[in-house]
Amino acid sequence: MTQREPKRRPGNARVTIADVANRAGVSPTTVSHALSGKRVVGAATKGAVQEAIRALGYRPNAVARNLRTRRSHMAAVVVPDITNPFYSVLTRGVADAVDGVGYGTYVCNTDGLASREETFLADVTDRGVDGVVLATVDPASRSYRQPAEAGTPVVCVGGSFDHPGVDLVAPDDEVGSRSAVAHLIARGARRIAMIQGPSESISARAHGYRKALEDAGLTVRPEFSADGGWTREGGRLAMRRLLGATPRPDAVFCANDLMAIGAMDVAREFGLTIPDDIAIAGFDDIDAASMVHPSLTTVRTSAYETSRTAGELLLGRMTGEYAGSSRTVVLPCRLVIREST
């Protein structure tokens, strides 16, 4: 078998199967069979095709492939805030899970808005993505129904669901928050506030907070609850409100670390010493939690393990390896005690 010199191509024209076939000295049909693996191709011929692909820098036409297979080989990752380190790691975990088998990822940032979440889910469904990983800020959100009912596999990270084909991966939020609040009680705090996220009143982290207070015989006080919007600035605003209460809290549990860091900023503004005047704990254990001063006591969840697991569940559905009923994977949390308590 002799190789033919490729014909000159103008400018940056795309290398085609015909070019590969010409260089390898075979037919375009043989190149297609060598690429797809649907027909047996001799080792020598396949080697010649692979050499030609490398020499010419040939890349398959993804658009044409998608039209033939009716698959996009793309997964969408929908998150509330890509600047939040937790969601950055989460996105990476999903990408690592699906990338090795030829799937790319879209990342959709909703800014924590239900309207944007619904718009993105409608858009990626229309674009024909093969699957969706959804991290919603609203535990009661049912926006996943749109892609799921269109036949698109969906895995939720956190929240709740009632759809037979939707999988869930979540840290054990209630147990984690109960352990954090119980720790604050054990160190002597009795007026413990919570900085929450939107719709937190129905979340597992809020349930854990209230349960720990009830277990200790302490009152759940409405004035000791404030919405921090999951952001550092939101945590600052919420902490200013809480410190205006009479009497003010002697400890604050925050539903994520960014809000806890914002709360620490304001405690210092008020001239309070952490933890002597007020103890503060967070949730997630992002990298910054161990870097701030004082270092932040928090509940450790593995964003990477959570998202990698979500990606693997999604991959099973996208490839057809799993087509059964919904699955729930609950991952353990661990309290990490640092200087802020």
N, C-alpha and C positions, 0 to 999 in steps of 0.2 A: 504494500500500500504506500503510495507516495503522497506527500503533502503538496497542495497547490498554493501558490502565493495569493493572498487575498487581493481582490480588486481594490483600487484606490477609492476611498470614500470621501466625499466633500466635507470639509470642516469638522464639526463634531457630530456628524450623523451617527445614529444609533447602530451598533453592531447587531446584526440579525442572525437568525438560525441559518439562513442561507450562507452567510459569511463563514459561520463555523463549519458548515457542511463542506464548503468549498476548500477551506484550509485543511480539514481532516480527510478529504477525499472520499466522502460518503454522501448519501442523500440527506436532504432536510428531514425526511421522515425518520431516518435512522438516528439523527441527532435528537429528535423529539422523543423517540423511544428510550434513548440513553438517559435523557433527563428525567423522564417520568417514571422509568422503571416498570412500565406496564407490559413491555415486551422484552424478551431475552435478547441481549446484545453481547456479542463475543468480547472477551476481555481485551484483546488487542484493539478492536474497534472502539470500545468504550474509552480505552486509554488515549487513543488518538483524538477523540472528541473532547475529553477533559483537557488535553494539552492545548487544543485549539481554543477552548474557552478561556484558559489562562492567558494564552498569548494575545488574544484579541480583547480581553477584558469584557467578555459577553455577560450581560445580565438579563435574565428572563423579563419579559414584559408583564409586569404585575397586573396592569389593567386588563390585558387580554386573558391572562390566567384567571383573574377574578370573574370575568364574564363567562368563561367556560365552566368554572367550578361553582359559580354563584356563592363564593366565599371571599371575604375581604382580607382574611388573615390579619385582622386588627382587633384589638380589645380596647374598650374605653375604660378609663379610670376617672371616676367623678368624685372630686373632693371639695370640701368647703373652703380651704385656704392653703394653697400650695406653699405660701411663705411660712406656715407653721411647720417646724421641723418634724413633727410627728407625721404629717401628711406627705412631706417630702420623702421620708424613709418608707412610708407605706407605698407610695408610687413606685419607688425603686424595687421593693419586694415583688410587686405584681409583675413588673417588667422582667425581672430576673427569672420568674417562674415560667413565663410564656415565650421569652425571647429565644431560648435555646432550641425551640421546635418551630421556629419560623414565623412567630406572631410579633407584630409591632404593637405599640400602644399609643392611643390618644390620651392626653390628660386634659380634663375639663375642670376649671376652677369656678365654683359657683358663688364665691364670696358669702357663703352661708345663707343665700337667698333661695327660698323654695321655688320662686318663679324661674330663676336661672337653672336650678336643678331640673325642673320639668322641661324647660326648653332644651337643655343639653341632652337629656335622655330621649326626647323626641327626635332631635337632630341626629344623634349617633344611630338611633334605630333606623331612620330614613336612609342613612349612609350605608346601612347593611353591615355594621360591625358584627363580629362573630360572638361577642360576649361583653358583659359590663361588670365591673367591680364598683360598687356604690358605697361611699362613706357619707352618710347624711348627718346634718347637725340636728335634725328633728327625729327623735326616736319613734314618733308616731307617723312619720312620712310613709305614704303609700305610692310614691312616684315610681317605684320599681315596677309597678304593675304594667306600665306602658310597654317597656321592652319585653317583659316576661310574657305578656299576653300576645305579643307579636312573634313569639317563638324564639326570642333572643335569650340565651342563658344569662342569669344574673346571680352574683354573689354579693351580699350585703356585709359590710364591716360595721358591726354594732347595730343598734336599733332593734326593731322587731319586724315580723312579717307574718303573713297568713296566706302565702301562695305556695302551692304544692311543688313548683319547680324552682323555687328560689332558695339558695343556700345561705347560711349565716356563719360568719366567723367573728368572735367577740372575746375580749378579755373578760374575766369574771369581775365586772365593775362593782357589783354590790358588795361582794366579799372584800374587794380592795378598799373601797371607801369606808366600810365598817371598820376595817383594821386601822386606817389612818385616824378616824375620829376616836376610836377606842384608845389609841396611843395618846391623843391629846388629852383625853379624860384621865388616863393613867398618870400623866405628868402634872395633873392638878387643875386643868382648865374646866370651867363649869359654864361659861357663857360662850358657846362655840357657834360661830356664824359659818355660813356657806356662801361662797361666790359660785354661781351656777352659770350654765350656758342657756341659750334660748330653749324653751320647752323642757327645761331640766326637771320640772315638777313631776314628770312621769318617767324620768330616766332611772336606770339602775344605780347610778352614783348618788342621786338624791335619796333614793330609797335606803341605800346603805348608811348614809349620813343620819337620816331620821331614825333608823333602826338602832344605831349605836347609841344615840341619845336616849331613846326609849329603854334600851337595855340597862342603862345606867340610872334610870329614874329622872332624867333631865327633861325639861320642857322644850319642845320645838317652838321657837318664837318667830313669828312671821317677819318681825323687823330685823331679824338676823339672817335674812335671805336676800341676795342681790344678784341681778343678772350682769355677768361680765362679758357676754358675747364671744367668749373663747379667745379674746385677744389680750395683749398686755395692756393696751390703753383701756380696754373695757374693765380689766382688773383694777386699774387705778381708779376709775370712776366709781366702781362698785365699792372699793375700800373706803373712799371718801364718804360715801353714804353710810356705810356701816360704822365708821368712827364717829359719826354724828349722833348715833343712838345713845340713850342714857338708860342704864349704864352701858358702856361700850363693851364689845366682845373682848375676851382675854385670849381667844384663839380663833383662827379662820382656816377652814378647809376649803380648798379651791378645786374645782372639777377638772382643771388642767394646769399645767405648769406655767404657761404664758400668763394666765390670770394671776397665779400665785406670785410671779415675779413682779407684775404690776402692783399687786397688793403690798409687796415688800417695799417698792419705791415709795408709796404713800405713807407707810408706817414710818419710814425714815423722815419724810417731810414733816410729819407730826411730832418728830422728836422722840419717837418710841424706840426702845431697844428690843431687837429680836434675838432670842425668844423671851427675855426676862419680862418685858411689858406685854408682849403679844406674840404668841406662837403661830406659825404659818406652815401649812402643808399643802402639797399639790398632788397632781396625778399625771402619769405617763412616763416620768423620768427621761425627758429629753436631755440632750447633752448639756444644755445650759444650766440644768438643775444643779449639777455638781460644780459649776464654774462661778455662779453668783456668790455674793458675800452678804450674809452667811449662806453657806450651801443649803440647798433646799431639801427638806424631808419630803418624800413623795412616794407614790405607789408605782412600782415599776411594771410596765407592760412592754412587751416586745412588739413595736410597730412592724419590724421587719418580719418576725415570725408570723404575726397576724396576717400581713399582706402576702407573704409567700404562700401561706396556707390557702388564702383566698384565691391566689393565682392558680394554685394547683387544682383546687376544686373547679374553678372556671375552665381550666384546660381540659379536664376530664369531660366536661359537658360539651365544650366546643369541638373536641375531636370525636365525640360519640362514644367514648369509652364508658361513660356513665350517663344513664338516662332515667334514673330512678327518682324516687320522691326526695323532698327537700332534706338537707343535712344541716346539723348544727354542730359547730366545733367551738367549745368554750376553753379558752386558754387561761392558765393560772396567773395571778398577780402576786407581787411581793412588796411589802413595805420596806422602804430604804430610809433609815433614820439618819438625818444629818443635823447640821448646826441650827437650823431654823426652828427646831422644837427642843 
